[in-house]
Amino acid sequence: MGLLFEEIDSQPSRLGDISLRRRRIPALGERDIYEVKLGEEFLMSSLFVEAEIALADLGLAAVEGEDLQVVVGGLGLGYTAEAALKHDRVGELLVIDALETVIQWHQQGKVPLGKVLNDDRRCRFVHDSFFDLAVDPGNGFDRQQPGRRFDAILLDIDHSPRALLNDTNASFYRFESLVLMARQLRPGGVFAMWSNEPCDEAFMTLLSQVFEDITCHVVAFYNPLQNRESTNSVYVATKTGV
């Protein structure tokens, strides 16, 4: 371990070893870069957060009203949750993550946004599987209030509908599962999802069978490691207002 690299924590999980690292890249200045890895796979880097922020901004921009009740699926380094909390219209935010270690990093202040999320009374961490709760017709996302409905569900877990972190997640990207999740949205509510890949026409067609208005936004950002522009995608799907 040198001054330019530090492994802050590493813990076993049901999906494999998950680790939190901090590094500096001299060519990019004195900025600390935080990274999350699952085994040898990179899950998140604080070097690229534009699309995670856009997920919250685009999703919430599509919802009308005040005192919005919002779900974020996937905590990561907390950038989607933080962006959602910057919207004054958000009344409560449930952040769901299947990895207790990731939640503890935030609760213990081991990541930069931990204090921000901990100090905001609107934010509540939920240690559970987003995908299990999404299709639970009895309890739904909030076991403290079974049957509760939300204004927005923001999902950032898999790399795309086809590039999954866990093969068991595949059942979520089906008509029946999306219908069950949509029942947890209020009329006019929004489901938004981040993807590392270009807009997927087949997935948009699937969304159109469940939701009323479907848009796929391309989010462009500068990639300093490759010295070029990179892009991610954000899907936004609105439930009928009737």
C-alpha positions, -999 to 999 in steps of 0.1 A, spaced: 0 0 0 15 34 -10 4 70 -8 -14 67 -42 -35 37 -32 -53 24 -2 -78 -4 4 -101 10 30 -122 -21 35 -128 -56 21 -156 -79 32 -171 -112 20 -207 -111 7 -231 -136 -9 -221 -122 -43 -183 -124 -36 -157 -102 -19 -166 -65 -20 -139 -39 -15 -137 -1 -11 -105 15 -24 -91 51 -25 -65 61 -50 -49 91 -66 -39 94 -102 -11 120 -104 -21 131 -139 -55 140 -126 -42 161 -97 -47 158 -59 -83 145 -61 -91 113 -41 -109 87 -63 -131 61 -45 -137 28 -61 -160 -2 -53 -151 -36 -66 -170 -69 -64 -144 -96 -69 -124 -83 -99 -153 -64 -113 -155 -26 -109 -190 -15 -97 -185 22 -92 -159 49 -93 -162 85 -81 -143 95 -112 -175 90 -133 -207 101 -116 -225 123 -142 -249 95 -152 -257 85 -116 -266 121 -109 -286 124 -141 -306 93 -131 -320 112 -102 -324 145 -120 -341 131 -151 -363 107 -131 -376 134 -107 -380 160 -134 -406 137 -149 -427 136 -117 -452 163 -107 -461 173 -72 -445 179 -38 -435 156 -8 -423 130 -33 -418 95 -20 -388 80 -37 -369 47 -39 -333 43 -50 -322 8 -59 -285 4 -54 -265 26 -29 -230 24 -44 -211 55 -35 -243 74 -29 -243 99 -58 -279 90 -70 -292 93 -35 -274 126 -29 -287 140 -62 -323 130 -53 -320 147 -19 -309 179 -35 -345 182 -48 -366 200 -22 -397 183 -35 -384 149 -21 -402 141 12 -386 107 19 -360 86 2 -356 48 7 -322 36 -4 -322 -2 -9 -290 -23 -11 -285 -60 -8 -250 -56 5 -249 -46 42 -212 -37 39 -220 -9 14 -246 5 38 -221 3 67 -195 22 47 -220 51 46 -231 48 82 -195 47 93 -184 77 71 -159 56 51 -171 72 19 -173 110 12 -211 111 9 -218 90 40 -222 121 63 -245 138 38 -269 109 36 -267 101 73 -275 137 83 -306 141 60 -336 129 80 -354 122 47 -330 93 39 -334 58 52 -312 28 43 -329 -5 37 -308 -37 37 -326 -60 13 -328 -71 -23 -343 -45 -46 -353 -72 -70 -371 -92 -44 -390 -62 -30 -399 -50 -65 -420 -81 -71 -434 -86 -36 -471 -80 -39 -477 -81 -2 -451 -59 14 -434 -40 -14 -403 -18 -10 -412 -7 25 -418 -35 50 -426 -9 77 -455 2 56 -467 -28 35 -485 -18 3 -470 17 2 -468 34 -31 -441 58 -44 -437 87 -68 -404 75 -83 -383 44 -84 -346 50 -95 -326 19 -103 -288 17 -106 -276 -19 -99 -269 -39 -131 -246 -26 -159 -276 -29 -183 -307 -50 -188 -284 -76 -204 -252 -72 -185 -261 -83 -150 -242 -84 -117 -260 -116 -108 -278 -140 -132 -308 -142 -108 -315 -105 -116 -326 -116 -151 -362 -123 -140 -367 -87 -131 -364 -76 -168 -396 -93 -178 -431 -81 -183 -446 -98 -153 -419 -84 -129 -422 -49 -143 -460 -50 -138 -455 -59 -102 -430 -31 -96 -453 -6 -114 -481 -14 -90 -459 2 -63 -460 35 -82 -487 61 -78 -505 72 -109 -481 95 -128 -452 79 -110 -418 73 -128 -395 44 -131 -360 54 -142 -329 32 -147 -292 37 -154 -274 17 -180 -237 16 -190 -247 6 -226 -265 24 -254 -302 26 -255 -317 -8 -260 -347 -8 -283 -359 -42 -271 -359 -31 -235 -377 1 -245 -404 -20 -262 -408 -41 -231 -411 -9 -210 -438 4 -233 -459 -26 -226 -461 -15 -189 -456 22 -189 -472 51 -208 -443 74 -218 -408 60 -225 -376 80 -231 -340 69 -232 -316 98 -225 -279 96 -236 -257 111 -209 -223 122 -222 -193 130 -200 -155 134 -204 -134 103 -197 -100 115 -185 -85 80 -185 -92 77 -222 -91 114 -231 -124 112 -250 -162 115 -245 -180 85 -230 -217 79 -227 -242 61 -205 -280 58 -208 -309 67 -185 -344 52 -192 -374 71 -179 -408 55 -180 -440 71 -167 -470 52 -153 -504 62 -166 -520 89 -146 -554 72 -145 
